[in-house]
Amino acid sequence: MDYLIIFVTTVAGLYFHWWLYVRIKRWMDRDLALSLAGKDEDKRAFMLERLADARVQKIKRRDLPKWLEAAAAGYPAR
């Protein structure tokens, strides 16, 4: 019974740490996209769409900043 308790708590702890790691990565990516957009609400929505596109295209995290900067540069000016 002791081993079962240890196993369950270890698995729960590992899952929680993985979940927290994934959430922090998503928050960082979202903050990057929003920081490139500035205060323009339309551009913020545009950058969040580009971030979703990057996830669909499976852009690697190390390439994401440059990819988002290029997307921000391609935003149509008013």
For each residue, the residues with C-beta under 8 A, 3 or more apart:
1: 4 5
2: 5 6
3: 6 7
4: 1 7 8
5: 1 2 8 9
6: 2 3 9 10
7: 3 4 10 11
8: 4 5 11 12
9: 5 6 12 13
10: 6 7 13 14
11: 7 8 14 15
12: 8 9 15 16
13: 9 10 16 17
14: 10 11 17 18
15: 11 12 18 19
16: 12 13 19 20
17: 13 14 20 21
18: 14 15 21 22
19: 15 16 22 23
20: 16 17 23 24
21: 17 18 24 25
22: 18 19 25 26
23: 19 20 26 27
24: 20 21 27 28
25: 21 22 28 29 61
26: 22 23 29 30
27: 23 24 30 31
28: 24 25 31 32
29: 25 26 32 33 51 61 64
30: 26 27 33 34 48 51
31: 27 28 34 35
32: 28 29 35 36 64 65 68
33: 29 30 36 37 47 48 50 51 68
34: 30 31 37 44 47 48
35: 31 32 38
36: 32 33 47 68 69 72
37: 33 34 40 43 44 46 47 72
38: 35 43 44
39:
40: 37 43 44
41: 44 45
42: 45 46
43: 37 38 40 46 47 72 75
44: 34 37 38 40 41 47 48
45: 41 42 48 49
46: 37 42 43 49 50 71 75
47: 33 34 36 37 43 44 50 51 68 71 72 75
48: 30 33 34 44 45 51 52
49: 45 46 52 53
50: 33 46 47 53 54 68 71 72
51: 29 30 33 47 48 54 55 68
52: 48 49 55 56
53: 49 50 56 57
54: 50 51 57 59 64 67 68
55: 51 52 58 59
56: 52 53
57: 53 54
58: 55
59: 54 55 63 64 67
60: 63 64
61: 25 29 64
62:
63: 59 60 66 67
64: 29 32 54 59 60 61 67 68
65: 32 68 69
66: 63 69 70
67: 54 59 63 64 70 71
68: 32 33 36 47 50 51 54 64 65 71 72
69: 36 65 66 72 73
70: 66 67 73 74
71: 46 47 50 67 68 74 75
72: 36 37 43 47 50 68 69 75
73: 69 70
74: 70 71
75: 43 46 47 71 72
76:
77:
78:
